[in-house]
């Protein structure tokens, strides 16, 4: 099929670790564990893509209306840019004066679009700094026209058994190269997407060409070119200037393919990334036949300065080019060809799905390993067919290779490789070599190789900047060759210069150990604080808690020093001026209990039941393990969805060391989980100094790994439950269809959170600010016309009409900032915390900006991209940027600002917790795991949890934990 529109999807690159809010994994296979007490491990998320819909006109904020009438606020637009009538009212059905809004059944709404920037950018700054951005200005001829052709490739032969022969991508690439040997087809003026589309700077003949690929099996193909579109670049010019408001995605798709053409031909492409293999840009041996290779990722972006090419550094692990047998020796410990049967399952696990070349004949064709032959090579045979497809005889594999290729197979007593397909295709292993440039999953690396990969990924800002500059100027990069010049394009190989503004950090509210409230002014350069001589704003007394020690069977440093950890934790609480009594539960268990769902459930259930008899439940249960364990998932699933116990996990090794900072981190997390307040702002949050209550909502969807084709996606929504501190959250988790980004029943979930807020505070919030994570720009329309519409419809049915602002937070992008001079950043070469950029490299007219809110102590800081889709609060650039930056100081589990606004950060953690629940359920249902009858009765239909994505036994939180910050 023909490719879709310009997606511009971002890609997570190693080396994006943000000093404070650093990530311990990648989207969507995340690595956060609360064992990292307060290191701030952050699961990856977000995305970016094509942009834009016509913005509505900014209108005055309407006067308050009687609640029984539907009177939505308008969606403002920029006063200086092109405008159209407001579409604010299009989110709901037209109402009459006779009654409230009725829920609409429509799923799409008019031409609704993100708001315009309300001004020319912010002006607030305690200092300004000169920065370079990895955006490279692209010039193009607006009078040019690019031809888009559909490519249809068919085998020039009748289909066998009425089945159309599938053509591999490697064959399609060879066909294209052969096709453009024709003088009438100028290859240097075309770009191919590898499947169904060719973009050309000149007209091509619309006809059918015969292409013969000649190797051992000569095959003829028919290639038909059909013009499907003429891309007039003047439309892109008009969009970038703001005179046209609808983004020309087809043009961006074509130009994106043009700038990818040279890297695709010169490098190994992986998604949007390109890796020079021979020679590599940067390379590191990870052992066991695996290497780390440095490359780059690129994307075209419409920006205020015009079209920009954004290029960033990326690192991936690859299998080295070597014989299949050598690779098996690297990958399988003690592998022995003479005892192959013992290793057969491991061999299949290592090899199936890999691509290989063959050595017994000259060919560039790549084959994919489907499986091993059931018999050894000595006894493997295959059928012989006549010209009419009738089976006539059997041939032995050994004899075939001897007679046909004069190859004497040496390893006769091991299986051959089966390449699958429509016809029998067996090749002995000794004749196969791994194709170069095959990615190796980083989750399969051992810990030493993973560390080496991370070290190569996490490069300093200066090194990253220099590497990017080298790639832009290299022959393998987008500017190499003559392709882009032939399309009338040119790329400025100098990075874009911008002026960044550093925002003043807020004054923080803490307390002394005596309970006296104190104000703290932070240094602009670091923005960090500590609790030496200070305490949390509201430290919750701990009078009823317990310890569940899973290390009782361990020895040495892995066995918990029980008395020491209790004394150290109580001592830390005492220094903070908070009461903590001795634990009322001290239970010993074994790490083996974590492997058995039934035993673990019974263990937690008995602890909870015994406390219920005393009419007082535990505030939290400290669970100590000797090492990170898969049973952690099951423990959290049981505690948070079945029983309703707050747990805090830690490792015995760390607890036994007894470091003061470690116990400070534990105390911060425990206090947040049991309802305390760790840090607040002295002043109210900016823009909301009035009387009305304000709620902040964060929403995210966690998707399964790319190779997982069945698991559900997990949606999470969190919301503040207090005002004006706005630092305590309730959460909801829901499972939905596989890789579905739209949050189903978003309105109902948010209304449930508003109802809890109302019960708790005796008032509903008048204003709501929603932060949505994980959506690309091509999905903005879905968020506006489906999720936001659903929210307004449900609120309207409840006679509730708050003003709403909707903002998308994106971390999956490639934009990086580099200080020009040492005085423009912190000592390690990163930008100052609080650096905001809202000129030149942002959208031409929509309301977006980049904010680097954290102190980047490791690698190169990655700013968060905030894009406002809907605004009924009339934010200015300064007001919104200051609001978000101030909120980043209220994150509960560390004493510095984080890289992502807390509502989104918490939603991300909650969605990842829902992923753990699903994995725990699968572990429980695997052979060897059993649920006792009593447990099964308590777990609502847990045995059939996999049959329904919305089974309460899987993802529904227990009533006793859903309104507290269990996810910290």
N, C-alpha and C positions, 0 to 999 in steps of 0.2 A: 504494500500500500504506500501511497505517497505520504511523505512526512507531514506532520502538522505544522502549525505556525511557529513563530519564533518563541522558543521556550526560555532560553537563557537560564536554565536551571543551574543553581550554584552547586559547588561540590566541595565537600569537606576536605581540607588538605591538612596533613600533619604539619606541625610547626605553628599552629594557630593558638597554642596554649597561652591563655591570658594569665599573667602573673598571679593575680588573686583568684579570679573566677575561672581558673584553668579547667580544661575539659579532660575527663578521663575516658574518652571513647569517641566514637563517631556516630553520626546519625545514619541508620537508625539502630545500630547495635551498640548500646550504651554501656558504660562501665562504671557508673557511680555506685559506691557502696558506703554505707554509713560507718564502716570500719575506719575510713579516713576521717577521723573524728571531726575536724573542722578545716580540712584542707581545701574544701570548696570544690570537689570534683564535680564537673558539670556535664550532663549528657548533651550530645550534639543535637541540633535541630535547626529548622528554618530552611529557607530557600529563596531563590530569586529567579526572575524570569522576565518575560515581556511585560510591557506596561500599558496602562492608560485607557481612560474613557473620558468623554467630554465633561469638564467640571461644571457644576451648577454655580449660579451667581450668588455671591454673599448677600444676605438680607439681614435686616435688623432682627435681633432675638425677639420672638413674640412675647407678648404680655402673658402672665399666668392665666390659665383658663380653668373654668370649673372642671372638676375631675370626671364628671359624667360625660364630658364631650371629648372627642378625639381632636387634638390640636397639636400636631407634631411640630417640633422646632425645625427651622430651615437648615439646610446644609450649606454653609458659607463657602464662598469662592474668593479668589484673589481679586482685589479691586483694580489691580493694574493690568491683568492679563485678559485674554479673550474670554468671554463669558456667554453662557446660555441661561435661559430661565431655570430657576432652582428645581431640582427633582426631589427635594426633601419630602414632599407629600406623597411621592410615588411608592413609599415603603408600605403603605397601608391602603386598604380600600377607601374610597370616598365615603364619608359618613354623612348622615343626615342629622338634623338638629333634634331628632326624636330619641336618640339613644347612643350608647357607646359603640366603639369599634367592634365589628364582627370579624372573626379570624378569616383571613383570605386564603383561598386554596391555590392561588396562582404561584408559580415557582420562579417566574422571571418578571422583572419590573423595568420597563422603559429603558432609558439610556442613562441610568444612574452611573455616577463616576466619582473617583476620589476628588477631594476638595483641592482648590488652588492654594498656593502659598499665600498667606494673608499679608505679607509684606516683602521687603527685599532681603529678608534674612535677619538674624538676630544681631544685636549690637552689644549685649551685656558681656563684659570681659574684665577679669582682673589682670590679664596680660594677653598679648597677642603673640603668635609664633609663626614663623615661616616654615612651611611644610612642602614636601614633594609627595605626590600621590601616584600610584602605579597605574595611572590612566594616561594613555597616549592618544593625542588628538588625531582624528582621521578626517582627511579631506576627500571629497568626492565631487564629481561633476554632476550638478543637478539636472543637466540636460541629457544625461545618459539614460539609456533604456537597457535593462538586463532581460534576456529571454529565459523563461523557465520552461523546460521541456520535460515531459513525462517519458520515462524509459521503460519499455516493455521488452523483456528478454525471455525467449522460449528456446527449448531444444529443438533443433531442426530434424525431428524424427517423430514418428507416431508414438504416443504414450503407451508404455507397457502395462498390461493388465488394467487399462483404463485409468491409470494413475499418473498425474502430472509430475514430472521429475523436478524436485526441489533443487535450486541452484545455490550453492554456498556463497557467502560473501567474498571469500578469497577468489572463487571463480569469477564472480561479478567484477572484481577489481581487475583480474587478468583480461576479461572480455572488454572492459572499458579501454585498457591500454592498447589492446589489439585493434579495437574499433578506431581509435584516434590515430592510428598509423595511416588512415585514409587522408589524402591531401585536402579533402573538402571539410575536414573536421579538425580545427585548430585546437590542440590539447592545451596550449598555454593560454587560451582565452576561455576556458571552461572550468567549471568546478562541479564535482560529483559527490553526492551524499552517500554513495556506496550501495544504494538500493534502487530508488525509483525516480530520482530527480537529477537533472543536469541544468546548471545555470550557465549561460553563455553571454559573453560581451558582444558577440556578433550573431546574426541569424545562421541557423544550421538547417540543412536540408531535412524536410519532414518526409522521411521514407524509411524503408526497411533495408537493413544491411545484413549480409551474411558474414559471420565471424567464425573462423575455425581455430580451435585450440588444439595444437598438435603436440601430444606427448605419446606415451605408450598406447593410450586409447584416444584416438582422434575423434573430437566431438565438434559438431557444427551447431551454431546458435543463430537465431534470427533476432536482431535488435531493431526495434521500431522507435523512432523519435517523433513525438507529437508536441507541438507548442500548446501550452496550457495557460500561459500568462505573460504579459509584458509588464515588467516592473519599472515604473517611471520614477526615477530618483528625485524628481521635483517634489513628489508627495512627502518624502522623508524630510527634505529641506523645509517644507511648509509646516510639518509637524514640529521640527526642532525650533522653528522661529515662533511657534505658538499661534500661527494663523489658521492651522487645522488642528483639531483636538483629538481626532481618532488616530491611534497609533497604527502605522502601516506595517503590521507584523510580517506580511509576506516579503516585504522589501528587506526588513531586518534579518529574516531567515536566509534570504539569498546572499546578502552581504556577509553574514556570519559564516556561511559556507565558503565564500570566496576567501576570507582571511584564514580559514582553517585548511585550505587546499594544500598549501606548501607543507605545513607541519604534518598533515596526514600522510603525505607522500614520503617525507623524510624521517618520520618518527613512528614509534608504536603508539597508536591512539588508545586511550582507556577512558570512555565517557567523554568529558570535555577536556581531559588532560592529554598531554603529549610527552613522550619520553624518548629522547635521543638514546638509542641503544648502542650504536656502533659508529663513533665512540660515544660513551655516555657522558652527559654533562657532569654528573657527580655519581660516584658508585661506591658501595661499601659491601663487603662480603659478610653475609649473616650466617654462613655455615649451612651444612646439610643441603647444598645445591641451590640455596636461595641468596639473592643479592638485593640490596636496596639501591634504587636508581632515582636520581633527581630529574625532575622535568618541570613542565609549566602547564598552567591552565589559563584559558583566555575566554573572553566574552565581549561582545559589542554592546555598548550601552548608550542610549540617548541621554545627553546631559545638557546642562546650561551652557557649556562651551561648545556644544555641537556633538557630533558622534565621537565616542571615545572607545578605544580598545583597552580593556582592563586585563593585565597579565600578572599572574602571581606564581610563586614557586610551589612545587608540590613534590612529594616523595611517596613512592609505593614500593612494595616488595614484589620481586619477580622470580620465577624459576629460571635458572640458567639454561642455556642451550647445551644439551649433553645427551648421550644415549639414554634410552629408557632404562636399561639395566644399571647404568651408573647412578641414575637418579633414585632407583629403588634402594641401592646400597646406602645412599645418603639418608634416605627418608625412613627406612625401617631398621630399627636396631637389631644387630646380629643376623641380618638377612643372609640366608644361605640358599643358593640355587639348587643344591643337592637335597634340600628338604623343603622344596617349594610348597608342597601341600599345606604345611603348617602356617605359611604366610599368605595363602591365597586371598583371604578376606582383606587383609591389610593392603595387599597389592592392588586389589580392585578399588579400595577406598582411595588410594594414592593416585591411581591412573585414570579412572573413569572420568570422562569429560575433558581430558587434556587433548591438545592438538599436537600432531606429530608429522614430520616429513619421513619419507622412506628413502633408503640408500641403495636399493637394488636396481633402480632405474632413474634416469634424469627427468625430474619433474619438480615444479614449484608447488604442486598441489598440497594442501593441508588436509589431514584426516583427523577426525575426532574419535577418540577411543570410546566405544559404547560399552564394552564388557570384555571379559576373557572368554576364550573358547572353552566349552565344557570338558573337552579332552585335551591331552597333551598334543604337542605338534606332531609327534610320531604317529598318532592315531587319528588326527583330524583330517576329514575329507570334506569335499564340497561338491554340489551337483553341477553337471555340465548340461547346457541347453543348446538346442540347435537354433538356426536362424529364425524359426517361427516360434521360439519360446517354449519348445517342448523339452522336457527333461529326458536326456538320453543315457547318461551314465554318471559314475562317481569318479572323482580324482583325488588322490592323496596329496596333501599340502607339500610334503617333502619332495615327492616326484615332480610336482608342478614347478617348484622353484628351481629344481635341478635342470629340468628340460627346457623351461621357458627362459630362465635368466642365468643359467649355469652357476647357480649359487648352491653351495653345499651347506645346509643348515647344521650348525654345531650343537645347539641346545635343543635336543629332540624331546626331552622329558619334562618340559614346562609348557604351559598353554601358550597359544598365539594370541594376538590382539584381534578383536572383532570390531571393525569400524561401522557396523550396522548399515542402514540404508536399505534401498529397495532390492539390492542384490548382495549375494554373499561376498564378503570382502575380508579375508583373513590374511594377516601378515605376521611372521615370527617377530618376537620382541627384539631380537638382536639386529634387525634391519630397520629399526625405528629410532628417530632422534626427536627430542622435544623441540617444538617450534619456539623460536626466540620471542621474548616479550610477553609471556603468559603470566598474568598476575597471580600472586600467592596471597591468600587471605591473611591479614595481619593477626586475626584472632587465633590462627593455627600456629603462630610463632611461639617458640619457647620464650621464657622470660628474659634470657640474655639477648636473644635476637630482637625481641620486642624493644628492649632498652636501646640497643644499637640503632634500630629504626627510628625510635623517638629522638635520640641524640642527633641523628642526621636531619630530622624534620625540624626540630626546635632550634632554628638558627637565629643569630642576633639580627637586629634590624639592619645594621650596616651590611652584613653578609647577604641578607635577603635582598636588599636594594641592589647590590652589585650583581647578584645572580640574575635578577630580573632584567637588569640593563643588558647583561651579556646575552640573554636569551632573545631580547628584542632585536639585537644587532646581528644575531647568528644566522647562518645560512639555513638552519633548520627551523627558524622562527617564522612568524607570520609575514615578515618583510623580506624573507629570502626569496630568491627567484624573481620572476617577472609577472607572476599571476596578478597581484593586486594592481600593479601599474597598468596591465592590459585591460583592467576594468575601470580605468580612470580614477583610481584611488591612490592615496599616499598616506603614510603613517609617520607622524613626527616621532622620532626615536628618543626624544627627551621627555621625562616625566612632567606631569602637570604641576605647576606651582600654585599653591593656595595659601591663604592666611587662615590659620586656626585661631579660635578664641577659647581661652581657658576660663571656665565658670567658677565663681567663688563657691567653695564648699559650705554647707550649712553648719550652723552651730548645733551641737548635739546635746541631748539631755541624758545624763547618767545620774548615779547617786553615789553617796559615800556609804561605807559599811554601816554607818549609823542611821542611814535612811534619809539623809539630807540630799535634796536635789541639787545637782551642780551642772554648770554649763561648760562645754568644752569647745574651744576654738582650734581648728585643725590647720596644719601647715598646707599651703596650696600644693607644694611639690609632692607630698606623700599621701596626705589624707588618711593616715592610719592612727589608731589609738590603741590603748591597752587598758586593762582593768587593775593595774597595780595601784593600790590605794583607793580604788573605785569599785563600783558594783553595778548590777543591772538596775534599770529604772524601777522595775517591779519584780523582785525575786520571790517566787512562790515557795513558801515553807514546804519541806518534804518530810512528812510524818508517817507515810505509809508506802513503803517501797520494798522491793525484793531483789534477790540475786539468784539467777539460774546459771550455775557453773557447769559448762560442758567439758571442762578440762580435768575432771576428777580422776580419769584414767591415764592422763598424760604424766610425763616426768620432766624434770629439769626446768628450763626456762619457759616451757610451754604450759606448765601447771600453774594455775592461778595462786598467787599469794593472797589468800582470802582475806585475812585480817588486815593486811597492808592496804588493799584497794579500798576497803570500807573506811579505814582511818584516814587515808589520803583524801577521799572524796568528801568526808565529813569536815576535814580540816580545810579544804578548799572552800566549802560552803560557809564555814565559820569566818574565813578571811573576807568573804564577800558580804558578811553580815546577814546571812540567810540561815534559818533554822533547818537542820537536817538531822533526823534521828536515826538510830540504828535500824537496819532492815528488819521487817517483820517476817520475811520469808527468806530462807536460805536453803536452796534446793540444789543437790548435786546430780549431775547426769553425765552422759558420755557423748563424745562426738558421734558415736554410732547411732544415737537417738535421732540425729538430724537426717539420717538416711531412711528412717522409717516413719512414714506419715502417721500411721496409727499410734505409734509410741509418742511421737511429738505432740500430736493432738491431745492425747490423754494426759500428757505431762502438763501442758498449758491449761487444759480444762480443770484438772485437779487443783492447780494453784488458784485459779479463779474461783472455783466452787468453795474452797476452804475460806477464802476471804469474804465471800458473800455471806457465809455463816456468821462471820464476825460483824456483819452489817457495814463493812467499809472495804471498798475495792482498792486495789493497788493504784497509786498514782503512776508508777511505771515499774517495769521489770528490767533489770540490767542483765543482759544475756552475754556471757563471756565464752568465747571460742578460742581454740588454740591456733586456728588458721582460717582463712577464707574458705567457705564451704558452700556447696550447692544447696544444702539444707537451709541456708539463710533465706532463700526465696520462700520455702515452705513455711518457715517460722513466721515470716511477715504475713503471708497469706492467711494462715490460721489465726494469728493474733489480731489482724486488722479487719478481717471479713467474717470470721466465725465466732470469735470469743469476745473481742472488744478490749484487748489489753494494749496499752502503750508499751512498746519495747525500745530499749536502747542497746545496741550490740557493740561490743568492743573486743579487741584481741588481747589475750593474756600477756603476750610479749610486751605490748605497749603499756598495758596497765602495770605490769611488774616493774618496768623501768621507773615509774613513779615521777615522771617529769611534770613540773608545775604547769607548764603550758598545756600539756595533754589534758590534765584535769580541769583546767579553765575551759578548754574546748568542750569537754563533756558536760560541764555545768551549763554552758551556753545552750547546748542542744537540749538538754533535759528541761531547762527552764522554759524554753519555747514550746516544747511538747506538752507540758503540763499547764500551760495557760499563762505563763509569765511574760514580761516585756523586757527585752534585753537593752534596746536603745531606741530613743525617740528623738524628734527634732524639737528644739526650743520654740521655734516659730511654727505656725501652721504651714502646711504645704502651700507652695505658691499657687496663686490664681483662685484659691478656695478659702479666702479669709472670712467669708460670710457666715451666716448662722446655719444654713442647711447642711444636712449630712451628705457625705460623698462616699460612694463605694467604688473600689478598684477591682476589676475582674481580670483574671489571666486565663487564657485558653490555649491548649496545644493538643496535637494528635501524635502519638507515637506509632510509627509504622514498623512492621517486621523487617528483618534483614532482606536484602535484595534477592538472595537465593531461596528465601522462604516464600512459597506460593500459596499457602493455605491459611496461615495464622491471621487472626483479626487485627485490626488497628485498635489502639486504645486511646480514647478521648478523655481529657481531664480538664476540669474547670475549677478554679479556685477564686475566692472572693474575700475581701476584707470584711471583718465583723465588728470593727471598732472605729470610732471617729472622735477626735481628729488625729489620733496617733496613726491609725491606718497601718498597723503592723502585725495584726493577728488575722489568720485566715482559716476559712472552712474549705473543704474540698469535696468534689464528686468525681467518680471514675465510671466510665461506661465503655463497653466493648462495642465495636461496630464492624462493618464489612472490611474485608481484606483491602488494605491500602486506600480506603475511603478517607479523603481529607475533610470533607464537610462534616461538621459536628452535628450528628443527628439529635433532634430535640433540644437544640441549644437554648431556645426560649424557655422551655420547661425547666431545664437545669438551672438557668440563671434565676428564674422566678422562685425556685425552691431555695436558692441561696438568699434571695431578697427576703423571703418569708422568714427564714431563720434570723436574719438581721433584724427584722421587725419584732420578732418574739424577744430577742435579746435586748434591743435598745428602745422598744416601744415606739419606733418611728421607722418609716421607710426612707431610704436615701433619696434625696431630690435630684442628685446628679450621679451619673455612672460613667466611668472611664474604662473602656475595655481594651486590653492589650492582647492581640492575637498573634500567636507564634506559628511558625512552620508552613506558611503559605507563600507561594511564589507570586510574582506580580500578575501572571496570567490567571491566577485564582482570585484576584481581588474582586472581580465581578461576582463570583460565587459568594464570597463573604458578605458583600454588600446586599445582594438581591435575594440571598437565601438565608444565611445565618442571621443577619441583622433584621431582615423582614420577619423571620420567625420570632425573634426576640420581641420586636415591637408588637406583633400580633398577639402573642401570649400576654404581654404586659397590658395591652389594650383590653383584652378579655377580663383581666383582673382590675380594670379601672385604674390603672397605674401608668402615669405618663412622665417619667423622669426625662431630663435632658441627657443625651448620650453622645459620647465621643468614642470613636473606634480607631485604634492605632495598630498597625502591624509592626512587630519587631522581628528583624531578620539578622541572623548571624551567619547564614550560609551565603556568603558573598566573597569576592576576592579583593575588595578595596583595602589598601593598607596606607598608612601615613608614616612618612619618614622626616624627622627634623632636618632642616638644612644645615644648621649649626648646632654645636653643643648646647648653647644657651636656649635653644628652642625645644629642648626635651630633657628627660631625666638622664642620669649618668650612663645608663646602659644603652642609650640610643633610642628608647621609646618616647612617645609623646607624653605630656603631662596628663595625669588623671583630670577629667573634666574638660578635655579638649573636644570642641564641637566644630564641625565643618558643614556649612550649608550654602556654599557657593561653588560654581564652576563644575564640580563633579556630581552634583545632585540633579534631580529631575528638572527638565526645562521650565515647568510651571506648576507641578503638583507640590504638596506640602510634605517634604521629607528632609532628613538631615542625618549625619553620622555623629555619634557621640561615643567617645572612648572614656568611660566613666571610672575605670579601674587603674590601678598601678601595675604596669606590665613588668613583672620581675623576671619572667622567663620567656624566651623567644621574642616574637614580634607581636605587639598588641594588635588585637583585632577589634575595630570599633563595631558597635551595633548600629544597624541602619533602621531608623524609625520612619514609617510612612503613614501619614494620617489619611484615612479613607473617609471618615465621616466626623463632623464636628458641630455640635450644638452648644458648645461652651465658649465659642469665639476666642480660641487660643491665639495669642501671638507667638512668633517663633521664640522670643525670649522666655515667655511664660511657660511654654510647654517644655523647652529644653531644661529650664531650671527645675521644673516639677519632676521630670524624670531623673535628673541627676541627684536631686535631694532624696528621692525614693531609694536610690541605689545604696544609700547609707543605712537603710533600715533592715537590711537582710540579717536574719536572726543568728546565723551560725558563725559569723566571723566579725572581726573588728576593723574592717576596711570596706570601702565601697566595692560593689561587684560589677561585673561587666555587662549585666543584663538587668533590666528593671524587675524588681522582685516578683510581681504578679506572674510574669512569664516564666521566670526562673522556677518558682514554686509549681506552676502548672506543668513544667517540663519534668520536674522531679516526681510529681504525682503520676503523670502518664507513664513514666518509666517504672514506677512502683506497680502500676497496673500490668505492665509487661511481665514483671516478676511473678505476679499472681498467675498469669496464664501459663508461664513456664513451670511454676510449681504444680499447677493442676495437671499438666502433661506428665511431670515426673511422678505424681501420685498415681496416675492411670497406667503408667508403664508396668510391665511385668515385674512382679516381686513386691509391688507396693499394694497394700490393702488397707481398707477402712473398716474399723470395727463397727458392729451394728449400732452401738450407741453413738459413735461419731457420725455415722452415716445419717442417723436420724436428725442429728443437730445440723449437719451440713445440708442445706436444702438442695436436694437432687444433685449432690456433688458428683455422683457416679456418671451422670449424663451431662456434666457441665460442658463438655466439648460439643454437644449437639446443638446448643443454643448459645449464641454469642452474648445474650443478655441474661443468662442464668445467674440469679442472685448468688449462688454458691461460688461463682467465679469472680466477678468484679465488684459486686455491690459492697460498699463499706459498711461495717457495723455501726449502728447508731451511736455507740459510745466513743467512736474515734473520728467520725466523718466531720465533726465541727471543731476539731483541734488540729494542731500542726504535727500530725504523726509522721509526715513525709520528710521532716527536716533531717 
